[in-house]
Amino acid sequence: MKYLLAVALLFATPAFAADYTVDKAASSVTFAGEHAGTKFEGAFKEWDAQVSFDPAALDKSSLKATFKPASATTGNKMYDGTLPTADWFDVANHPEATFVSKTITAGEGGAYVAEGDLTIRGITHPAKFTFTLSDLAASPVTAKGSLVVDRLAYDLGKKSDATAEWVSKDITVNLEISAVKK
């Protein structure tokens, strides 16, 4: 009887997702769009991510990413000078942007879908992105994904370009994360 109870408790123990340590030097968070018909790209230099993931326990998996908008850089002096201003990221009043997952589910073709809340400039909207993973048995694990952000929904450049005449309304954020199990 004692052994039956032990076995029952073993199988009743909830599965937990594994925590990962992100290697920021081997990872990147970039963004891309168009200005006056010319494509531009940039990167967030300061960001952090907390990742817990297990494909067998997706209900226990989670992702939280924090970005410092003041660290956004494109290599173009005009863009880099404009991004931190009150009309764009307003970094004086909103030093952080975040994505916090609510669910992670299996997608098509071995991909996964993270759905949650994206907050930029203190404005929060639901967001989701699809990502793929390298072999989870290997180390490090690489995750690649992208998210299209409607900049006007977050009041980014809304005063200077409310109709997206100059800067594309949709900005693509690309993630390439390298991490190891803790």
Secondary structure as a PSIPRED ss2 file (coil, helix, strand):
# PSIPRED VFORMAT (PSIPRED V4.0)

   1 M C   1.000  0.000  0.000
   2 K H   0.000  1.000  0.000
   3 Y H   0.000  1.000  0.000
   4 L H   0.000  1.000  0.000
   5 L H   0.000  1.000  0.000
   6 A H   0.000  1.000  0.000
   7 V H   0.000  1.000  0.000
   8 A H   0.000  1.000  0.000
   9 L H   0.000  1.000  0.000
  10 L H   0.000  1.000  0.000
  11 F H   0.000  1.000  0.000
  12 A H   0.000  1.000  0.000
  13 T C   1.000  0.000  0.000
  14 P C   1.000  0.000  0.000
  15 A C   1.000  0.000  0.000
  16 F C   1.000  0.000  0.000
  17 A C   1.000  0.000  0.000
  18 A E   0.000  0.000  1.000
  19 D E   0.000  0.000  1.000
  20 Y E   0.000  0.000  1.000
  21 T E   0.000  0.000  1.000
  22 V E   0.000  0.000  1.000
  23 D C   1.000  0.000  0.000
  24 K H   0.000  1.000  0.000
  25 A H   0.000  1.000  0.000
  26 A H   0.000  1.000  0.000
  27 S C   1.000  0.000  0.000
  28 S E   0.000  0.000  1.000
  29 V E   0.000  0.000  1.000
  30 T E   0.000  0.000  1.000
  31 F E   0.000  0.000  1.000
  32 A E   0.000  0.000  1.000
  33 G E   0.000  0.000  1.000
  34 E E   0.000  0.000  1.000
  35 H E   0.000  0.000  1.000
  36 A C   1.000  0.000  0.000
  37 G C   1.000  0.000  0.000
  38 T E   0.000  0.000  1.000
  39 K E   0.000  0.000  1.000
  40 F E   0.000  0.000  1.000
  41 E E   0.000  0.000  1.000
  42 G E   0.000  0.000  1.000
  43 A E   0.000  0.000  1.000
  44 F E   0.000  0.000  1.000
  45 K C   1.000  0.000  0.000
  46 E C   1.000  0.000  0.000
  47 W E   0.000  0.000  1.000
  48 D E   0.000  0.000  1.000
  49 A E   0.000  0.000  1.000
  50 Q E   0.000  0.000  1.000
  51 V E   0.000  0.000  1.000
  52 S E   0.000  0.000  1.000
  53 F E   0.000  0.000  1.000
  54 D C   1.000  0.000  0.000
  55 P C   1.000  0.000  0.000
  56 A C   1.000  0.000  0.000
  57 A C   1.000  0.000  0.000
  58 L H   0.000  1.000  0.000
  59 D H   0.000  1.000  0.000
  60 K H   0.000  1.000  0.000
  61 S C   1.000  0.000  0.000
  62 S E   0.000  0.000  1.000
  63 L E   0.000  0.000  1.000
  64 K E   0.000  0.000  1.000
  65 A E   0.000  0.000  1.000
  66 T E   0.000  0.000  1.000
  67 F E   0.000  0.000  1.000
  68 K C   1.000  0.000  0.000
  69 P H   0.000  1.000  0.000
  70 A H   0.000  1.000  0.000
  71 S H   0.000  1.000  0.000
  72 A E   0.000  0.000  1.000
  73 T E   0.000  0.000  1.000
  74 T C   1.000  0.000  0.000
  75 G C   1.000  0.000  0.000
  76 N C   1.000  0.000  0.000
  77 K H   0.000  1.000  0.000
  78 M H   0.000  1.000  0.000
  79 Y H   0.000  1.000  0.000
  80 D H   0.000  1.000  0.000
  81 G H   0.000  1.000  0.000
  82 T H   0.000  1.000  0.000
  83 L C   1.000  0.000  0.000
  84 P C   1.000  0.000  0.000
  85 T C   1.000  0.000  0.000
  86 A C   1.000  0.000  0.000
  87 D C   1.000  0.000  0.000
  88 W C   1.000  0.000  0.000
  89 F C   1.000  0.000  0.000
  90 D C   1.000  0.000  0.000
  91 V C   1.000  0.000  0.000
  92 A C   1.000  0.000  0.000
  93 N C   1.000  0.000  0.000
  94 H C   1.000  0.000  0.000
  95 P C   1.000  0.000  0.000
  96 E C   1.000  0.000  0.000
  97 A E   0.000  0.000  1.000
  98 T E   0.000  0.000  1.000
  99 F E   0.000  0.000  1.000
 100 V E   0.000  0.000  1.000
 101 S E   0.000  0.000  1.000
 102 K E   0.000  0.000  1.000
 103 T E   0.000  0.000  1.000
 104 I E   0.000  0.000  1.000
 105 T E   0.000  0.000  1.000
 106 A E   0.000  0.000  1.000
 107 G C   1.000  0.000  0.000
 108 E H   0.000  1.000  0.000
 109 G H   0.000  1.000  0.000
 110 G H   0.000  1.000  0.000
 111 A C   1.000  0.000  0.000
 112 Y E   0.000  0.000  1.000
 113 V E   0.000  0.000  1.000
 114 A E   0.000  0.000  1.000
 115 E E   0.000  0.000  1.000
 116 G E   0.000  0.000  1.000
 117 D E   0.000  0.000  1.000
 118 L E   0.000  0.000  1.000
 119 T E   0.000  0.000  1.000
 120 I E   0.000  0.000  1.000
 121 R C   1.000  0.000  0.000
 122 G C   1.000  0.000  0.000
 123 I E   0.000  0.000  1.000
 124 T E   0.000  0.000  1.000
 125 H E   0.000  0.000  1.000
 126 P E   0.000  0.000  1.000
 127 A E   0.000  0.000  1.000
 128 K E   0.000  0.000  1.000
 129 F E   0.000  0.000  1.000
 130 T E   0.000  0.000  1.000
 131 F E   0.000  0.000  1.000
 132 T E   0.000  0.000  1.000
 133 L E   0.000  0.000  1.000
 134 S C   1.000  0.000  0.000
 135 D C   1.000  0.000  0.000
 136 L C   1.000  0.000  0.000
 137 A C   1.000  0.000  0.000
 138 A C   1.000  0.000  0.000
 139 S C   1.000  0.000  0.000
 140 P C   1.000  0.000  0.000
 141 V E   0.000  0.000  1.000
 142 T E   0.000  0.000  1.000
 143 A E   0.000  0.000  1.000
 144 K E   0.000  0.000  1.000
 145 G E   0.000  0.000  1.000
 146 S E   0.000  0.000  1.000
 147 L E   0.000  0.000  1.000
 148 V E   0.000  0.000  1.000
 149 V E   0.000  0.000  1.000
 150 D E   0.000  0.000  1.000
 151 R H   0.000  1.000  0.000
 152 L H   0.000  1.000  0.000
 153 A H   0.000  1.000  0.000
 154 Y H   0.000  1.000  0.000
 155 D C   1.000  0.000  0.000
 156 L C   1.000  0.000  0.000
 157 G C   1.000  0.000  0.000
 158 K C   1.000  0.000  0.000
 159 K C   1.000  0.000  0.000
 160 S C   1.000  0.000  0.000
 161 D C   1.000  0.000  0.000
 162 A C   1.000  0.000  0.000
 163 T C   1.000  0.000  0.000
 164 A C   1.000  0.000  0.000
 165 E C   1.000  0.000  0.000
 166 W C   1.000  0.000  0.000
 167 V E   0.000  0.000  1.000
 168 S C   1.000  0.000  0.000
 169 K C   1.000  0.000  0.000
 170 D E   0.000  0.000  1.000
 171 I E   0.000  0.000  1.000
 172 T E   0.000  0.000  1.000
 173 V E   0.000  0.000  1.000
 174 N E   0.000  0.000  1.000
 175 L E   0.000  0.000  1.000
 176 E E   0.000  0.000  1.000
 177 I E   0.000  0.000  1.000
 178 S E   0.000  0.000  1.000
 179 A E   0.000  0.000  1.000
 180 V E   0.000  0.000  1.000
 181 K E   0.000  0.000  1.000
 182 K C   1.000  0.000  0.000
